[in-house]
Amino acid sequence: MSELTERHSRRIAGWKRTLIVLAVVLTLVSILSLNVGFSRIPFQKIVAVLLQNVPSINQALNMPEPSAAESAILLQVRLPRIFAGILVGAALSVGGVVFQAIFRNPMADPYVIGVSSGAAAGGVAAIAFGFGATILGPFAVSVMAFFGASLTSILVFRLARIGGATPAMTLLLSGIAISIVLSSFVTLTLFLVDPYNNLQGIIFWLIGSLASMSWTEVIVATPLILVPAILINFFARDLNVMLLGEEEAKHLGVEPEILRKIVILLASLAVASAVAISGIIGFVGLMIPHIVRLIVGPDHRILIPASIFGGATYMVVVDAISRVIYPPLEFPVGVITSLAGVPFFLYLLRRKKGNYRI
């Protein structure tokens, strides 16, 4: 018994070290990315801006005084988009963990039940037809995208319900069907919209970007993403049991139907909030959980928090790359994640051949 306790203690200690390392890496990457962009700012001035509310430290370190323009670039342009990247990466990654566990398939991602298509339909409706613009103003696109994604998730659940139950396969097929309908709506809108007015904005939003991010969007999205992501961690043991199959899960005291509803709704809320501020950014929820699983193992008690940190770090890095790959223009983040994700998807498809084994 003592040997088991000691082994468990070593495992917990190893998990803590892993999370500390991931948190340090995310912090360092975030600080370094503040100096990435068309306007290069010396690292000393970046530190001075970050510590401007602690003047005693700046004086002790003899930091140079940043200009008003440099402070504005760091605090109003780069810092909010870094925080947005952290939130979006965390949401998409934790969504990927949930969907891969529920569907027991490594090729499932947060968009599998139509979340992305619903967000796309809502955002495109706001841009092309001005839905919500009168009441919501500049936040119309984000709010409409959030409602589109949320309503789509609810609709898919209702369509998939059979005799009081929601089978995983029926849920998957319902999501695919709704996604096709909503994608057709987006395509029709692109055909009808004025090409000299809204078309460029629609396309830029559909391919995903963290540019023009504001603190207001970050503040609004933070609780909508972090709260579901934190709550999902409390279901880690149940998700471990679900990997054994539904019958085995029932014998071990886990109710698959209730668990499926709770974690998918939590994941959908986080993903919908992320898509609402960033647009459609694909393959993050596919790649990151799978890569992290290879590093830390399949236990969701470590897989979920590690994927949150991994996804956040990945999005910050990709966003930094998007700023320097073709200066002075910025590449949409969604293009870069797709270029990286498609080969990874094909690799999984060839290796697993559709069967999930952990």
N, C-alpha and C positions, 0 to 999 in steps of 0.2 A: 504493500500500500504506500509506504514511504517512497519507494522507487517511482511509482506513478505520480505522486505529488511532486517529487523533484523534477521529473520529466516535464510535467505541466508547467512548473515554475520557470524552467529553462525556456520553454516554448513562449511563454508570455513575455519573458525578458527579451527574447529575440525579436518578438513582434514590436515591442516598445522601441528597441534600437532601430529597427527598420523604419518605423514611422518618424522617429527623430531625424534620421538621415534624409528621408523624403521631404520633411518639413524644411530642413536646412537647404536642401537642393532647390526647392521651390522659392525660398527667400532669396538665395543668391541669384538664381535665374531672373527673378523679378527685378532685383536691383540692377543687374547688368543690362537688362532690356530697356531700362530707362535711358541708356546712352545709345540706343539703336534708333536710327531714323535719319531723315534728311539733314536735320540740324544736330550736329555733334556738340555735346555739352561735356566739359571736363568732369571727371569722376568726383573731384573735390567739390565742385559746385553742386553736384547731385546730392552729396552727403550734406552739404550746407543747407540745401533746400529742405531735405528730409528732417533735419535737426533745427530748422529755423525757430521752432517753438521752445528750443532748449539753448538759448544764446550762450550760456556758460560753457557748454561743451564745444560750440563753434569757436569761442574765444580761446579755449584751452588748446584746441587742435589747430588754431590759426588758419581757419578755412577762408578761402576767398569769397568775396561778396558777390552772389549771383545777380544778374540784371533782372529787371522786371519781365523782359521777354523770356528769359531762361526759366524763371519761376513759373510763368504762365504755361510754357510748353510742358514742363514736368508735372505741375499740379493739376492743370485743367485739360491736358490732352493725353499725355502718356500714362499717367498714374491711373486715371479712371478706366482706360482700356486694358491695362494690366489686371486690375481688379475684375473687370468684366470677363477677361480671358480665364481667370481663375475660376469664376463662378460657372461659366459656360462649360469649361473642361470638366469641372467636378460634376456638374449635372449630367452631361452626356455619358460620362464614365460610369457613374453610379447607376444610371439607367441601363447601360449595357450589362452591368453585372446582374441586375434584377432580371432582365429579359432573357439572358443566357441561362440563368438558373431556372426560371419558370418554364421556359420552352426546352430546356436541356439541349441546347444547340449553340455552339460557339459562334455561329454566323448570325445570330439574332442581335439586333441593336435597338436603341430607343425608338426608332421610327417604324418598328415592325407592325404596330397596330394603328398606323395612320397619323401619329402625332405631327410629323413633319408636313404631311399633306394638309392637315387641318390648319396648321400655323401658316403655311404658304397661302392657302385660300383666304384666310382672314387678313393677312398682311397685304396681299395683292388687291383685295377688295377695298382696303383703306387707301392704298396708293392710287389705284385706277379710278375708283368711283367716289372717293372721298367719304366712305362710310366712317362715321364717328368723328370726322374732322371738326365739325361745328362744336361738339361738346368736349372732345379730348384734345383738340389742338395738335401740337407736335408729337403727342404720345399716342395718336390714333393708330399708327401702324403697329406699335408694340402691344397695345391693349387688344386690338382686333386679332392679332396673331395669337395672343395668349388665349383669348376666348375661342378662337377657331380650333386650336389644339385641344383645349379642355373639352369642348362640346363634341369633338370627334371621338375622343377617348370614351366619353359617356355613351355616345351612339354605338360605337363598336361593341361595348360591353352589352348593351341592350340587345343588339342583333345576334350576338353570340350566345345569349342565354337560352338554354334548352332544359325545360323541366326543372327549373330552380337551380341548375348548375351551369357553369361556364367552362366547358372543356377547352384545353389549351389549343388544340388543333382548330376548333371552330372559331376561337378568338383570333387566331392567326389568319384564317381565311377571310373572316369578316374585315379585319384590318386591311388586308390586301384589296378587297373589293371596294371599300370606302376610299382607299388611297387612289385607286384608278379613277373613280368618279371625281374626286377633288382635283386630281392632276389634270383631268380633262377640262375642268372649270378654269384652272390656271392657264392652260394652253389656249382656251377660247378667249380668255381675257387678254392675253398677249396679242391675239389676232385682232381684237376689236379696239384696243387702246390706241390713243393718239401717239404715233411713234416720235413726234417732236415734243411731247410733253412729259409723259409718265413712263414710257417704255424703259428708259435707261435706269430709272430708280427702281422699277420692278425687278429687272434682271440683276442689278447690283445686290438687292436684298435677297433674292432667291439663291444666289451663289454664296452668301454668307460673308460677313465682314464685321470687324470690331472697330472700324474707323468711325469717327464722329460720335464716340461714346461720351455720355455726360454722367456727372455724379448722380443726377436725379435718377437715371435709369439704373445705375448700379445700386443705389440705396433701395429703390423699390424692389429690384430683383433679388437682393441679398436674402431676406427672410423667406421668400418664396422658393428659393433653391436650397439654402442651408438647412432649414427646418425639415423638409422631406428627406434630405440626404442624411441628416443625423438620425431621424426616426427609423430609416431603413436599417441602420446598424443594429437596432434592437431585435430585428427579425433574422439576424445572421444564422443563429442555430437552426431555426426553422427552414431557412433556405438550404442549409447543409443537408437536412433530412429530406427535403424535396428532391435532391439529386438522386436519391435511392428509388424514386418512383412514387406515384400517388398512393398505391395500396400499402407500401411499406411505411409511408409517412403517416397514414391513418393509424396503423398499428402502433406507431411510436408517439401518438398523441397530437399530431399536427393535422389540422383540418385544411386540406389543399385549397378548397373553394374560398374559404375566408382569407387565407394567406395570400392567394393569388389576387383577390380584389384589393386588399390593403396595399401590398407592395407595388402593384402595377399602377394604382391610382397615385401613390406617393411619387413613384418614378415619373409618371406622366406629368404631374404637377411641376416637378423640377425641370424636366426637359422642355415643357411648354414655356416655362418662364425663361429658360435659356434661349430658346428659338425666338421668343418675342423680342429680345434685345439684340440678337446677333444675326438673325436670318437662318437659312438652312446650312448647317455645317455638318457634313456627313463623315461617317466611318470612325469618328472618335470613340463612340460607344462600342464599336466592333473591335478596334485594335487594342486600346489601352487595357481593358479588363483581361483580354487574352494574354497580352505580354506580361502583365502583372501576375497573372495566374501561374505563368511559367517560372516566375521569380520567387513568389512567396507561397505558392501552393493553392489548392482549391478551397481551403477553409475560409468561409465568408467572414469570419470574425476578424481576419486580417486582410482578406481580399477587398472588402468594401472600403475601409479607410485608405488602404494603399492605392486603390484605383482612383479614389477622390484626389489624392495628392498627385498621382501619376498623370491623370487627365488634366489637372490644373497646370502642372508644369509643361505638359505637351502643348497646350493651347498658348501659353505665354511664349514658348519658343517659336511656335509656328507664326504667331502674330509678329514677333520680332523679325523673322525671316521675310514676312510679307512686306515689311517696310524697306528692306534693303535689296531685295532680289531684282528690282527694276526701277531704280531711282530716276527721277523724283516721284514716279507713280507708285502706287501701292497695289500689290496683288491681293485679291480677295482671299481671305483665309480659307474659305470653303474649297477653292481651287486646289490649294496646297494639300489640304487634308484628303481630298479625293485622289490626287496624284499619288499620295502615299498609301491610301487605303485600298484602292482597287487591286494593286498587286498582292497586298496582304490578304484580301478577300479571296482572290484566286488561289493563293497558297493554301488557305484553309479549306477551300472547296476541293482541291486536289488531294490534300492530306487526309481529311476526315471523310470525304465522300458522303457528306450529309449525316454521319452518325456522330453523336456526342458521347465521348467516353472520358470520364475524369478519374 
